[in-house]
């Protein structure tokens, strides 16, 4: 029998809608590797593990995706994304388009709407 923590006791998460401005396309693994490298430099091993960060989904062609993290770590993850300026010798910029508790609400939000 597998023990599972009840939903009421699990840590709550936030989702960030992220858009990548770059000259080339990048895979989900490349984005995840860059994000974790930035987090490790910013807050170290213990701090990075406490953020519970993961790239949930990533579309290469438009350069958009969703990043999941713990609620107290939202600001840390945003700073880590903004500190990434180069990937594969190409200049990049991450734009945070919204933060919400579910991916569904981020997808349904009108363009330009700020979600908190």
Buried (B, 14 or more C-beta within 10 A) or exposed (E): EEEEEEEEEEEEBBBBBBEBEBEEEBEBEBBBBBBBBBBBEBBEEEEBEBBBBEBBEBEBEEBBBBBBBBEEBBEBBBEBBEBBEEBEEEEBEBEBBBBBEEBEEBEEBEEEEEBE
